[in-house]
Amino acid sequence: MSTIQRHQRVFARASGMLLLGLLGVVPLAQAEPTVKVFAAASLTDALNAAIERYESSHDVNVVPVYASSSTAARQVANGAPADLYFSANEKWMDWLGEQGIELADRQDLLRNRLALIASPHSGLDDVTPGEGQTLAALLEDDQRLSVGDPDHVPAGIYARQALESLGEWEALAPRLARADNVRAALALVERGEAPLGIVYQTDAGASDKVSLLGLFPADSHAPITYPVALVDPPASDAAQAFRDWLGSDASLAVFTDFGFSPAAGDGE
């Protein structure tokens, strides 16, 4: 092998090693963007399903954080890194704005109904609140009615409005088992720690450990509305895209499957 050929081979080998070195420092594909959604506990099953559907066709990681609307709002107000806030009532969305948190693309997205539930072994038949027996009459002396805390949990606030409308608040207020969120109120009935509970219709439908006795009259409480909004805009492209999709027919079809109804025409 001539000296020239030897030098050519050494140069080629060195060039190849340099190329491999350069390739080694080329950054890998960027990680999927993350979108954090602070949401009402009653949205758990439906929003999880909606996220799964969305992620199946989008390169994004949507992370839901569930709590009562009041707790979630306070967390956001205290600096929790939320991209969206999805509430179970208008009050806590309004409150968040009053704390100086900028909100954008707010929309009333869903509606729900208030339901009376019982353990499947309660022996109770269908009960329409406000008709026939009072709810207090369905409880034994040492039993309590499970509800979200009426002082701050939206489901409990609606429950208080309904009981006041039906003239039962004074009798039942001392007999409430107050839970931190509506899913906790559901769990008390599931475990048999309370014979009756007031939750959303969608919560009752999500559990095979309770029976739905009946729905409260829609006019016995304020409309149960779920507003959603972007937090601290301008939003990332990923957050904006997910927010836009939540208002689409494809998204609403998922929530409808879980018993919600669209709040069509509201908030746009």
C-alpha angles and dihedrals in degrees: 000000000000124000090248092053091048091052091048091053093048090049092050092049092048092048091051092051090048091051091050090049091052091049089051092061095046104113118249119244110295116262118258113272115252125226118193118205120192104203144173114268091238089066094060102108098034096044092047089054092046091050091049091053093047095047091051089071103026132063096233139107111226111195117195121202112197128202138123110302089248094052092045091049092051091049091053092046089052092056105271108162099251125162094185136018118207112188135189092222143022095244097072094042088053091046092053090055090049089058090063096260109143114229128191138187091018113184136170097234110170145018132209141184132237115243140192112223137185140181110279087238095055093098090224120141126211112315125192108201110235094027124090117333121032118241090242089060090058092059125079117229096267097039129103137208114238116226140149108267105280090212094071116345111098094221088053092047090053090045092054091049090051094047091048090050091051093046094245103106098094093051095045103036093085091047101055124123097212116210130194093239139358094265089055088052089051091050092055090060093041090056093045093244090124124027095211135029142179114225138140120290089243092056091052090051092050094060130069090190097071136050125226108235098180148311126264115242108273091230093054092081141018116286111279101236131174114209122189129195143168114254123227101351146236084083125205116260090251094052092046092049093051092046090052091049092052089067094049128105090247092057095043090052089061093050091046089055087060094052102266121127124217117255088223115196095007124126099000 
